Amino acid sequence: MAAATFKIWRGERSSGGYKEYKAEVSEGMVVLDAVHQIQAADANDLSVRWNCKAGKCGSCSAEINGKPKLMCMTRLNTLPLDEPITIEPMKTFPHIKDLVTDVSWNYKVKTRIKKFTPARGEAWNASQDDVDRPQEFRKCIECFLCQDVCHVLRDHGLHDEFIGPRYFVYSAAMEMNPFDSEDRLDDLKSKHGIGYCNITKCCTQVCPEEIRITDNAIIPLKERVVDEYYDPLKRLFKIFK
């Protein structure tokens, strides 16, 4: 068993700073184990959000050494223990206390997206490909790490104009459903800001469920918007229709 140093952000409503703690590290430990050890021994009032400790609830999202991660899925043996490990709250969302942020904006965004609308008067027939294609989108645990790392939200703060990667995944799941009849393309273009995404794949890189957010959700949605509104032949056809 060895000791490691942790610099944990302490404070409320964005005010505060790092406080240094020591924790004993043993084989198999994850960052959340160390945080709980510190909370029990040295910082009883440390605020941290967690639930399942199995990488399936998305509650313990934080930034570890500057990278958005789940604390319960980040093993300490993958980090350089010879230097302090920094743990801080997600930067994209309003800070509440210590490692806890207010992620309620995400749930408000979801209400702005047109819901699944079943097609009427048609036979509900689907190929296996239609069934398989959106399956990975349903693995999302809403940890919001993809939202946290997205530069449109993180660096530019365009929360009123951009719904973020998580909700492009949500939109794609419905758009690719053969039984859905709703048209979301105009909203994606005009209200949800899909044009702001420059497909850097930063969201894909942090997804703990390894959802191919950029390749399988965002790019196909971009293609549909381009086909509908910017394809010169289609625009010409609409003029003479």
CYANA upper distance limits for C-alpha pairs under 8 A (distance plus 0.5 A):
  1 MET  CA     24 GLU  CA      6.92
  1 MET  CA     25 VAL  CA      6.20
  1 MET  CA     26 SER  CA      5.47
  1 MET  CA     27 GLU  CA      8.26
  2 ALA  CA     24 GLU  CA      6.06
  2 ALA  CA     25 VAL  CA      5.74
  2 ALA  CA     26 SER  CA      7.25
  3 ALA  CA     22 LYS  CA      6.97
  3 ALA  CA     23 ALA  CA      6.00
  3 ALA  CA     24 GLU  CA      4.90
  3 ALA  CA     25 VAL  CA      6.19
  4 ALA  CA     22 LYS  CA      6.20
  4 ALA  CA     23 ALA  CA      6.02
  4 ALA  CA     24 GLU  CA      6.86
  4 ALA  CA     25 VAL  CA      7.04
  4 ALA  CA     81 LEU  CA      6.35
  4 ALA  CA     82 ASP  CA      7.77
  4 ALA  CA     83 GLU  CA      8.35
  4 ALA  CA     84 PRO  CA      7.68
  5 THR  CA     20 GLU  CA      7.35
  5 THR  CA     21 TYR  CA      6.28
  5 THR  CA     22 LYS  CA      5.21
  5 THR  CA     23 ALA  CA      7.07
  5 THR  CA     81 LEU  CA      8.04
  5 THR  CA     83 GLU  CA      7.51
  5 THR  CA     84 PRO  CA      5.30
  5 THR  CA     85 ILE  CA      6.82
  6 PHE  CA     20 GLU  CA      6.18
  6 PHE  CA     21 TYR  CA      5.71
  6 PHE  CA     22 LYS  CA      6.67
  6 PHE  CA     23 ALA  CA      7.99
  6 PHE  CA     84 PRO  CA      5.77
  6 PHE  CA     85 ILE  CA      5.23
  6 PHE  CA     86 THR  CA      6.38
  6 PHE  CA     87 ILE  CA      7.79
  7 LYS  CA     18 TYR  CA      6.05
  7 LYS  CA     19 LYS  CA      5.90
  7 LYS  CA     20 GLU  CA      4.98
  7 LYS  CA     21 TYR  CA      6.88
  7 LYS  CA     84 PRO  CA      6.77
  7 LYS  CA     85 ILE  CA      6.42
  7 LYS  CA     86 THR  CA      5.14
  7 LYS  CA     87 ILE  CA      6.70
  8 ILE  CA     18 TYR  CA      5.70
  8 ILE  CA     19 LYS  CA      5.91
  8 ILE  CA     20 GLU  CA      6.94
  8 ILE  CA     21 TYR  CA      8.13
  8 ILE  CA     86 THR  CA      6.39
  8 ILE  CA     87 ILE  CA      5.34
  8 ILE  CA     88 GLU  CA      6.52
  8 ILE  CA     98 ASP  CA      8.45
  9 TRP  CA     16 GLY  CA      7.75
  9 TRP  CA     17 GLY  CA      5.95
  9 TRP  CA     18 TYR  CA      4.82
  9 TRP  CA     19 LYS  CA      6.78
  9 TRP  CA     86 THR  CA      8.41
  9 TRP  CA     87 ILE  CA      6.87
  9 TRP  CA     88 GLU  CA      5.50
  9 TRP  CA     89 PRO  CA      7.81
  9 TRP  CA     98 ASP  CA      6.18
  9 TRP  CA     99 LEU  CA      7.18
 10 ARG  CA     16 GLY  CA      6.18
 10 ARG  CA     17 GLY  CA      6.09
 10 ARG  CA     18 TYR  CA      6.39
 10 ARG  CA     19 LYS  CA      6.95
 10 ARG  CA     46 LEU  CA      8.09
 10 ARG  CA     97 LYS  CA      7.72
 10 ARG  CA     98 ASP  CA      4.93
 10 ARG  CA     99 LEU  CA      7.92
 11 GLY  CA     15 SER  CA      6.04
 11 GLY  CA     16 GLY  CA      4.63
 11 GLY  CA     17 GLY  CA      6.98
 11 GLY  CA     97 LYS  CA      6.16
 11 GLY  CA     98 ASP  CA      5.63
 12 GLU  CA     16 GLY  CA      7.06
 12 GLU  CA     95 HIS  CA      7.40
 12 GLU  CA     96 ILE  CA      6.13
 12 GLU  CA     97 LYS  CA      4.74
 12 GLU  CA     98 ASP  CA      6.79
 13 ARG  CA     94 PRO  CA      7.85
 13 ARG  CA     95 HIS  CA      5.48
 13 ARG  CA     96 ILE  CA      5.54
 13 ARG  CA     97 LYS  CA      6.75
 14 SER  CA     94 PRO  CA      8.26
 14 SER  CA     95 HIS  CA      5.96
 14 SER  CA     96 ILE  CA      7.95
 14 SER  CA     97 LYS  CA      8.38
 21 TYR  CA     38 ILE  CA      7.49
 21 TYR  CA     42 ASP  CA      8.27
 22 LYS  CA     38 ILE  CA      7.89
 23 ALA  CA     34 ALA  CA      6.64
 23 ALA  CA     37 GLN  CA      7.27
 23 ALA  CA     38 ILE  CA      6.89
 24 GLU  CA     34 ALA  CA      8.09
 25 VAL  CA     29 MET  CA      7.19
 25 VAL  CA     34 ALA  CA      7.82
 25 VAL  CA     76 LEU  CA      8.23
 27 GLU  CA     77 ASN  CA      8.32
 28 GLY  CA     75 ARG  CA      7.40
 28 GLY  CA     76 LEU  CA      8.14
 28 GLY  CA     77 ASN  CA      8.23
 29 MET  CA     33 ASP  CA      6.51
 29 MET  CA     34 ALA  CA      7.87
 29 MET  CA     75 ARG  CA      6.48
 29 MET  CA     76 LEU  CA      6.48
 29 MET  CA     77 ASN  CA      8.38
 30 VAL  CA     34 ALA  CA      7.32
 30 VAL  CA     71 MET  CA      7.33
 30 VAL  CA     72 CYS  CA      6.27
 30 VAL  CA     73 MET  CA      6.96
 30 VAL  CA     74 THR  CA      5.88
 30 VAL  CA     75 ARG  CA      4.62
 30 VAL  CA     76 LEU  CA      5.74
 31 VAL  CA     35 VAL  CA      6.81
 31 VAL  CA     71 MET  CA      5.60
 31 VAL  CA     72 CYS  CA      6.73
 31 VAL  CA     73 MET  CA      8.23
 31 VAL  CA     74 THR  CA      6.35
 31 VAL  CA     75 ARG  CA      6.76
 31 VAL  CA     76 LEU  CA      6.53
 32 LEU  CA     36 HIS  CA      6.63
 32 LEU  CA     53 LYS  CA      8.49
 32 LEU  CA     60 CYS  CA      8.42
 32 LEU  CA     71 MET  CA      5.44
 32 LEU  CA     72 CYS  CA      5.59
 33 ASP  CA     37 GLN  CA      6.67
 33 ASP  CA     72 CYS  CA      8.05
 34 ALA  CA     38 ILE  CA      6.67
 35 VAL  CA     39 GLN  CA      6.51
 36 HIS  CA     40 ALA  CA      6.55
 37 GLN  CA     41 ALA  CA      6.62
 38 ILE  CA     42 ASP  CA      5.82
 38 ILE  CA     43 ALA  CA      6.50
 39 GLN  CA     43 ALA  CA      4.96
 39 GLN  CA     44 ASN  CA      5.43
 39 GLN  CA     45 ASP  CA      7.66
 39 GLN  CA     46 LEU  CA      6.37
 40 ALA  CA     44 ASN  CA      6.22
 46 LEU  CA     98 ASP  CA      7.05
 47 SER  CA     97 LYS  CA      6.81
 47 SER  CA     98 ASP  CA      5.94
 47 SER  CA     99 LEU  CA      6.57
 47 SER  CA    100 VAL  CA      6.95
 48 VAL  CA     60 CYS  CA      7.88
 48 VAL  CA     98 ASP  CA      7.46
 48 VAL  CA     99 LEU  CA      5.68
 48 VAL  CA    100 VAL  CA      6.13
 49 ARG  CA     59 SER  CA      6.32
 49 ARG  CA     60 CYS  CA      5.90
 49 ARG  CA     99 LEU  CA      7.82
 49 ARG  CA    100 VAL  CA      6.55
 50 TRP  CA     58 GLY  CA      8.47
 50 TRP  CA     59 SER  CA      5.31
 50 TRP  CA     60 CYS  CA      5.13
 51 ASN  CA     57 CYS  CA      7.18
 51 ASN  CA     59 SER  CA      6.67
 51 ASN  CA     60 CYS  CA      7.97
 52 CYS  CA     56 LYS  CA      7.20
 52 CYS  CA     57 CYS  CA      6.46
 53 LYS  CA     57 CYS  CA      8.45
 53 LYS  CA     72 CYS  CA      5.81
 53 LYS  CA     73 MET  CA      8.44
 54 ALA  CA     72 CYS  CA      7.11
 54 ALA  CA     73 MET  CA      7.83
 55 GLY  CA     70 LEU  CA      7.60
 55 GLY  CA     72 CYS  CA      6.81
 55 GLY  CA     73 MET  CA      6.52
 55 GLY  CA    208 PRO  CA      8.14
 56 LYS  CA    141 ILE  CA      6.50
 57 CYS  CA    141 ILE  CA      6.27
 57 CYS  CA    142 GLU  CA      8.04
 57 CYS  CA    143 CYS  CA      7.66
 58 GLY  CA     70 LEU  CA      7.66
 58 GLY  CA    141 ILE  CA      5.98
 58 GLY  CA    142 GLU  CA      6.26
 58 GLY  CA    143 CYS  CA      4.26
 58 GLY  CA    144 PHE  CA      8.05
 59 SER  CA     70 LEU  CA      8.50
 59 SER  CA    143 CYS  CA      6.65
 60 CYS  CA     70 LEU  CA      6.03
 60 CYS  CA     71 MET  CA      6.16
 60 CYS  CA     72 CYS  CA      7.33
 60 CYS  CA    143 CYS  CA      8.22
 61 SER  CA     68 PRO  CA      7.49
 61 SER  CA     69 LYS  CA      6.25
 61 SER  CA     70 LEU  CA      5.05
 61 SER  CA     71 MET  CA      6.77
 61 SER  CA     89 PRO  CA      8.26
 61 SER  CA     90 MET  CA      7.69
 61 SER  CA    143 CYS  CA      6.63
 61 SER  CA    144 PHE  CA      8.08
 61 SER  CA    145 LEU  CA      7.21
 62 ALA  CA     68 PRO  CA      6.18
 62 ALA  CA     69 LYS  CA      6.22
 62 ALA  CA     70 LEU  CA      6.78
 62 ALA  CA     71 MET  CA      7.13
 62 ALA  CA     87 ILE  CA      7.37
 62 ALA  CA     88 GLU  CA      6.49
 62 ALA  CA     89 PRO  CA      5.42
 62 ALA  CA     90 MET  CA      5.72
 62 ALA  CA     99 LEU  CA      7.42
 63 GLU  CA     67 LYS  CA      5.42
 63 GLU  CA     68 PRO  CA      4.77
 63 GLU  CA     69 LYS  CA      6.37
 63 GLU  CA     86 THR  CA      8.36
 63 GLU  CA     87 ILE  CA      6.21
 63 GLU  CA     88 GLU  CA      5.72
 63 GLU  CA     89 PRO  CA      6.43
 63 GLU  CA     90 MET  CA      6.36
 64 ILE  CA     68 PRO  CA      6.85
 64 ILE  CA     69 LYS  CA      6.95
 64 ILE  CA     71 MET  CA      8.28
 64 ILE  CA     85 ILE  CA      7.61
 64 ILE  CA     86 THR  CA      6.16
 64 ILE  CA     87 ILE  CA      5.25
 64 ILE  CA     88 GLU  CA      7.19
 65 ASN  CA     85 ILE  CA      6.51
 65 ASN  CA     86 THR  CA      5.41
 65 ASN  CA     87 ILE  CA      6.98
 66 GLY  CA     86 THR  CA      7.86
 66 GLY  CA     87 ILE  CA      8.37
 66 GLY  CA     88 GLU  CA      8.49
 68 PRO  CA     90 MET  CA      7.58
 68 PRO  CA    145 LEU  CA      6.34
 68 PRO  CA    148 ASP  CA      7.63
 68 PRO  CA    149 VAL  CA      7.27
 68 PRO  CA    206 VAL  CA      7.21
 69 LYS  CA     73 MET  CA      8.19
 69 LYS  CA     74 THR  CA      7.54
 69 LYS  CA    145 LEU  CA      7.31
 69 LYS  CA    206 VAL  CA      7.37
 69 LYS  CA    208 PRO  CA      8.31
 70 LEU  CA     74 THR  CA      6.84
 70 LEU  CA    143 CYS  CA      8.39
 70 LEU  CA    208 PRO  CA      8.09
 74 THR  CA     78 THR  CA      7.93
 75 ARG  CA     79 LEU  CA      7.89
 76 LEU  CA     81 LEU  CA      8.09
 77 ASN  CA     81 LEU  CA      8.25
 79 LEU  CA     85 ILE  CA      8.28
 80 PRO  CA     85 ILE  CA      8.20
 81 LEU  CA     85 ILE  CA      7.68
 87 ILE  CA     99 LEU  CA      8.32
 88 GLU  CA     98 ASP  CA      8.08
 88 GLU  CA     99 LEU  CA      6.29
 89 PRO  CA     95 HIS  CA      7.79
 89 PRO  CA     98 ASP  CA      7.50
 89 PRO  CA     99 LEU  CA      4.93
 89 PRO  CA    100 VAL  CA      6.56
 89 PRO  CA    101 THR  CA      6.97
 90 MET  CA     99 LEU  CA      8.32
 90 MET  CA    101 THR  CA      7.23
 90 MET  CA    148 ASP  CA      6.74
 91 LYS  CA     95 HIS  CA      8.29
 91 LYS  CA    148 ASP  CA      7.13
 91 LYS  CA    154 ARG  CA      7.33
 92 THR  CA    147 GLN  CA      7.93
 92 THR  CA    148 ASP  CA      5.52
 92 THR  CA    149 VAL  CA      8.14
 92 THR  CA    153 LEU  CA      6.89
 92 THR  CA    154 ARG  CA      5.28
 92 THR  CA    157 GLY  CA      8.32
 93 PHE  CA    101 THR  CA      6.52
 93 PHE  CA    102 ASP  CA      6.49
 93 PHE  CA    103 VAL  CA      6.57
 93 PHE  CA    148 ASP  CA      7.93
 94 PRO  CA    101 THR  CA      6.14
 94 PRO  CA    102 ASP  CA      5.84
 94 PRO  CA    103 VAL  CA      8.01
 95 HIS  CA    100 VAL  CA      7.03
 95 HIS  CA    101 THR  CA      4.97
 95 HIS  CA    102 ASP  CA      6.74
 96 ILE  CA    100 VAL  CA      6.15
 96 ILE  CA    101 THR  CA      5.58
 96 ILE  CA    102 ASP  CA      6.79
 97 LYS  CA    101 THR  CA      7.53
103 VAL  CA    107 TYR  CA      8.23
104 SER  CA    108 LYS  CA      7.13
105 TRP  CA    109 VAL  CA      6.77
106 ASN  CA    110 LYS  CA      6.98
107 TYR  CA    111 THR  CA      7.32
108 LYS  CA    112 ARG  CA      7.55
109 VAL  CA    113 ILE  CA      7.66
109 VAL  CA    163 ILE  CA      6.79
109 VAL  CA    167 TYR  CA      8.37
110 LYS  CA    167 TYR  CA      7.49
113 ILE  CA    171 SER  CA      7.91
113 ILE  CA    184 ARG  CA      8.39
114 LYS  CA    182 GLU  CA      7.81
114 LYS  CA    184 ARG  CA      7.22
115 LYS  CA    174 MET  CA      8.47
115 LYS  CA    182 GLU  CA      8.24
116 PHE  CA    174 MET  CA      6.73
116 PHE  CA    180 ASP  CA      6.42
116 PHE  CA    181 SER  CA      8.21
116 PHE  CA    182 GLU  CA      7.31
117 THR  CA    180 ASP  CA      5.77
117 THR  CA    181 SER  CA      6.06
117 THR  CA    182 GLU  CA      6.07
118 PRO  CA    179 PHE  CA      6.16
118 PRO  CA    180 ASP  CA      5.36
118 PRO  CA    181 SER  CA      6.34
118 PRO  CA    182 GLU  CA      8.44
119 ALA  CA    179 PHE  CA      6.18
119 ALA  CA    180 ASP  CA      6.19
119 ALA  CA    181 SER  CA      5.50
124 TRP  CA    179 PHE  CA      6.99
126 ALA  CA    130 ASP  CA      6.47
126 ALA  CA    131 VAL  CA      7.52
126 ALA  CA    178 PRO  CA      7.06
127 SER  CA    131 VAL  CA      7.16
128 GLN  CA    132 ASP  CA      6.56
129 ASP  CA    133 ARG  CA      6.37
130 ASP  CA    134 PRO  CA      8.06
130 ASP  CA    176 MET  CA      7.83
130 ASP  CA    177 ASN  CA      7.43
130 ASP  CA    178 PRO  CA      7.18
131 VAL  CA    135 GLN  CA      7.52
131 VAL  CA    177 ASN  CA      8.25
133 ARG  CA    176 MET  CA      8.09
134 PRO  CA    138 ARG  CA      7.67
134 PRO  CA    172 ALA  CA      8.08
134 PRO  CA    173 ALA  CA      5.75
134 PRO  CA    176 MET  CA      7.17
134 PRO  CA    177 ASN  CA      8.01
135 GLN  CA    139 LYS  CA      7.91
136 GLU  CA    140 CYS  CA      8.33
136 GLU  CA    211 ILE  CA      6.65
137 PHE  CA    169 VAL  CA      6.57
137 PHE  CA    170 TYR  CA      7.60
137 PHE  CA    173 ALA  CA      6.78
137 PHE  CA    211 ILE  CA      7.19
138 ARG  CA    173 ALA  CA      8.31
139 LYS  CA    209 GLU  CA      7.02
139 LYS  CA    211 ILE  CA      8.01
140 CYS  CA    166 ARG  CA      8.48
140 CYS  CA    209 GLU  CA      7.22
140 CYS  CA    211 ILE  CA      8.08
141 ILE  CA    209 GLU  CA      8.34
142 GLU  CA    166 ARG  CA      7.86
144 PHE  CA    148 ASP  CA      6.66
144 PHE  CA    166 ARG  CA      7.42
145 LEU  CA    149 VAL  CA      6.71
145 LEU  CA    203 CYS  CA      7.97
145 LEU  CA    206 VAL  CA      6.97
145 LEU  CA    207 CYS  CA      7.26
146 CYS  CA    150 CYS  CA      6.63
146 CYS  CA    164 GLY  CA      8.33
146 CYS  CA    165 PRO  CA      6.61
146 CYS  CA    166 ARG  CA      7.03
146 CYS  CA    202 CYS  CA      7.99
146 CYS  CA    203 CYS  CA      4.83
146 CYS  CA    204 THR  CA      7.66
146 CYS  CA    206 VAL  CA      6.81
146 CYS  CA    207 CYS  CA      6.87
147 GLN  CA    153 LEU  CA      7.54
147 GLN  CA    154 ARG  CA      8.42
147 GLN  CA    164 GLY  CA      6.20
147 GLN  CA    165 PRO  CA      6.57
147 GLN  CA    166 ARG  CA      6.99
147 GLN  CA    203 CYS  CA      7.78
148 ASP  CA    153 LEU  CA      7.75
148 ASP  CA    154 ARG  CA      6.70
149 VAL  CA    153 LEU  CA      8.41
149 VAL  CA    154 ARG  CA      6.85
149 VAL  CA    202 CYS  CA      7.14
149 VAL  CA    203 CYS  CA      6.83
149 VAL  CA    206 VAL  CA      8.30
150 CYS  CA    154 ARG  CA      6.32
150 CYS  CA    155 ASP  CA      8.48
150 CYS  CA    164 GLY  CA      7.73
150 CYS  CA    165 PRO  CA      8.04
150 CYS  CA    202 CYS  CA      7.21
150 CYS  CA    203 CYS  CA      6.75
151 HIS  CA    155 ASP  CA      5.47
151 HIS  CA    156 HIS  CA      7.11
152 VAL  CA    156 HIS  CA      5.64
152 VAL  CA    157 GLY  CA      6.84
152 VAL  CA    158 LEU  CA      6.62
152 VAL  CA    162 PHE  CA      8.02
152 VAL  CA    164 GLY  CA      8.41
152 VAL  CA    196 TYR  CA      7.47
152 VAL  CA    197 CYS  CA      7.74
153 LEU  CA    157 GLY  CA      4.95
153 LEU  CA    158 LEU  CA      5.91
153 LEU  CA    159 HIS  CA      6.52
153 LEU  CA    162 PHE  CA      8.04
153 LEU  CA    164 GLY  CA      7.84
158 LEU  CA    162 PHE  CA      6.36
159 HIS  CA    163 ILE  CA      7.41
161 GLU  CA    191 LYS  CA      6.72
161 GLU  CA    192 HIS  CA      6.34
161 GLU  CA    193 GLY  CA      6.12
162 PHE  CA    191 LYS  CA      7.92
162 PHE  CA    192 HIS  CA      5.36
162 PHE  CA    193 GLY  CA      5.08
162 PHE  CA    194 ILE  CA      7.52
162 PHE  CA    196 TYR  CA      8.10
163 ILE  CA    167 TYR  CA      6.40
163 ILE  CA    168 PHE  CA      7.70
163 ILE  CA    192 HIS  CA      5.86
163 ILE  CA    193 GLY  CA      7.44
164 GLY  CA    168 PHE  CA      6.93
165 PRO  CA    169 VAL  CA      6.76
165 PRO  CA    203 CYS  CA      7.26
165 PRO  CA    213 ILE  CA      7.49
165 PRO  CA    218 ILE  CA      7.96
166 ARG  CA    170 TYR  CA      6.95
167 TYR  CA    171 SER  CA      6.43
168 PHE  CA    172 ALA  CA      6.41
168 PHE  CA    217 ALA  CA      6.99
168 PHE  CA    218 ILE  CA      6.63
168 PHE  CA    221 LEU  CA      8.38
169 VAL  CA    173 ALA  CA      6.73
169 VAL  CA    213 ILE  CA      7.03
169 VAL  CA    217 ALA  CA      5.95
169 VAL  CA    218 ILE  CA      7.68
170 TYR  CA    174 MET  CA      7.32
171 SER  CA    175 GLU  CA      6.58
171 SER  CA    184 ARG  CA      8.41
172 ALA  CA    176 MET  CA      6.38
172 ALA  CA    217 ALA  CA      6.00
172 ALA  CA    218 ILE  CA      8.12
172 ALA  CA    221 LEU  CA      7.18
173 ALA  CA    177 ASN  CA      6.85
173 ALA  CA    217 ALA  CA      8.47
174 MET  CA    180 ASP  CA      7.03
175 GLU  CA    180 ASP  CA      7.47
175 GLU  CA    182 GLU  CA      8.38
175 GLU  CA    183 ASP  CA      8.44
175 GLU  CA    184 ARG  CA      8.07
176 MET  CA    180 ASP  CA      8.49
184 ARG  CA    188 LEU  CA      6.66
185 LEU  CA    189 LYS  CA      6.73
185 LEU  CA    224 ARG  CA      7.78
185 LEU  CA    225 VAL  CA      6.22
185 LEU  CA    228 GLU  CA      8.32
186 ASP  CA    190 SER  CA      6.36
186 ASP  CA    191 LYS  CA      8.18
186 ASP  CA    225 VAL  CA      8.12
187 ASP  CA    191 LYS  CA      5.33
187 ASP  CA    192 HIS  CA      6.36
188 LEU  CA    192 HIS  CA      5.15
188 LEU  CA    193 GLY  CA      6.63
188 LEU  CA    194 ILE  CA      6.22
188 LEU  CA    225 VAL  CA      8.04
189 LYS  CA    193 GLY  CA      6.38
189 LYS  CA    194 ILE  CA      6.45
189 LYS  CA    195 GLY  CA      7.18
189 LYS  CA    225 VAL  CA      7.18
193 GLY  CA    197 CYS  CA      8.21
194 ILE  CA    218 ILE  CA      8.35
194 ILE  CA    222 LYS  CA      7.41
195 GLY  CA    222 LYS  CA      8.03
199 ILE  CA    214 THR  CA      6.76
199 ILE  CA    218 ILE  CA      8.31
199 ILE  CA    219 ILE  CA      8.17
201 LYS  CA    205 GLN  CA      6.84
201 LYS  CA    213 ILE  CA      8.20
201 LYS  CA    214 THR  CA      6.21
202 CYS  CA    206 VAL  CA      7.19
203 CYS  CA    207 CYS  CA      6.93
203 CYS  CA    213 ILE  CA      7.33
203 CYS  CA    214 THR  CA      7.89
204 THR  CA    210 GLU  CA      7.41
204 THR  CA    211 ILE  CA      7.06
204 THR  CA    212 ARG  CA      6.14
204 THR  CA    213 ILE  CA      5.76
204 THR  CA    214 THR  CA      6.74
205 GLN  CA    210 GLU  CA      8.22
206 VAL  CA    210 GLU  CA      8.44
207 CYS  CA    211 ILE  CA      6.82
212 ARG  CA    216 ASN  CA      6.08
212 ARG  CA    217 ALA  CA      7.84
213 ILE  CA    217 ALA  CA      5.73
213 ILE  CA    218 ILE  CA      6.83
214 THR  CA    218 ILE  CA      5.34
214 THR  CA    219 ILE  CA      6.41
215 ASP  CA    219 ILE  CA      6.04
215 ASP  CA    220 PRO  CA      7.84
216 ASN  CA    220 PRO  CA      6.85
217 ALA  CA    221 LEU  CA      6.77
218 ILE  CA    222 LYS  CA      6.64
219 ILE  CA    223 GLU  CA      6.63
220 PRO  CA    224 ARG  CA      6.78
221 LEU  CA    225 VAL  CA      6.79
222 LYS  CA    226 VAL  CA      6.64
223 GLU  CA    227 ASP  CA      6.52
224 ARG  CA    228 GLU  CA      6.62
225 VAL  CA    229 TYR  CA      6.50
225 VAL  CA    230 TYR  CA      8.10
226 VAL  CA    230 TYR  CA      5.37
226 VAL  CA    231 ASP  CA      6.70
227 ASP  CA    231 ASP  CA      5.53
227 ASP  CA    234 LYS  CA      8.06
228 GLU  CA    234 LYS  CA      7.70
229 TYR  CA    234 LYS  CA      8.43
229 TYR  CA    235 ARG  CA      7.62
230 TYR  CA    234 LYS  CA      8.38
230 TYR  CA    235 ARG  CA      7.62
231 ASP  CA    235 ARG  CA      6.71
232 PRO  CA    236 LEU  CA      6.62
233 LEU  CA    237 PHE  CA      6.64
234 LYS  CA    238 LYS  CA      6.73
235 ARG  CA    239 ILE  CA      6.93
236 LEU  CA    240 PHE  CA      7.11
237 PHE  CA    241 LYS  CA      6.33
